[in-house]
Amino acid sequence: MADKGIDEDIAFHDITARLSAKYPEVPADRVSVIVDEVRTEMAAAKVRDFVPVLAEREAKKRIKQERA
């Protein structure tokens, strides 16, 4: 059985990479900070299965707001 923490680490690394590629005009370190902020906010979630999906959605929303 895979460790959920490691799986989640990989998922968040992938989220950061995807969003950096999707929004190249936003500095990669800023994307990373946004993703880390969202991850921290969701750290207390009891059900972890959908955290990466919800975190990516929220991070994308914040990036779009900053671009506006």
Contacts in CASP RR format, 6 or more apart in sequence:
PFRMAT RR
TARGET T0000
AUTHOR 0000-0000-0000
METHOD contacts of the structure
MODEL  1
MADKGIDEDIAFHDITARLSAKYPEVPADRVSVIVDEVRTEMAAAKVRDF
VPVLAEREAKKRIKQERA
4 48 0 8 1.000
8 48 0 8 1.000
8 51 0 8 1.000
8 52 0 8 1.000
11 52 0 8 1.000
12 35 0 8 1.000
12 39 0 8 1.000
12 52 0 8 1.000
12 55 0 8 1.000
15 35 0 8 1.000
15 52 0 8 1.000
15 55 0 8 1.000
15 56 0 8 1.000
15 59 0 8 1.000
16 28 0 8 1.000
16 31 0 8 1.000
16 32 0 8 1.000
16 35 0 8 1.000
18 56 0 8 1.000
19 31 0 8 1.000
19 34 0 8 1.000
19 35 0 8 1.000
19 56 0 8 1.000
19 59 0 8 1.000
19 60 0 8 1.000
19 63 0 8 1.000
20 26 0 8 1.000
20 28 0 8 1.000
20 31 0 8 1.000
20 32 0 8 1.000
22 60 0 8 1.000
23 31 0 8 1.000
23 63 0 8 1.000
23 67 0 8 1.000
25 67 0 8 1.000
26 63 0 8 1.000
26 66 0 8 1.000
26 67 0 8 1.000
30 66 0 8 1.000
31 59 0 8 1.000
31 63 0 8 1.000
34 59 0 8 1.000
34 62 0 8 1.000
34 63 0 8 1.000
34 66 0 8 1.000
35 55 0 8 1.000
35 59 0 8 1.000
37 62 0 8 1.000
38 55 0 8 1.000
38 58 0 8 1.000
38 59 0 8 1.000
38 62 0 8 1.000
39 51 0 8 1.000
39 55 0 8 1.000
41 58 0 8 1.000
42 51 0 8 1.000
42 54 0 8 1.000
42 55 0 8 1.000
45 51 0 8 1.000
END
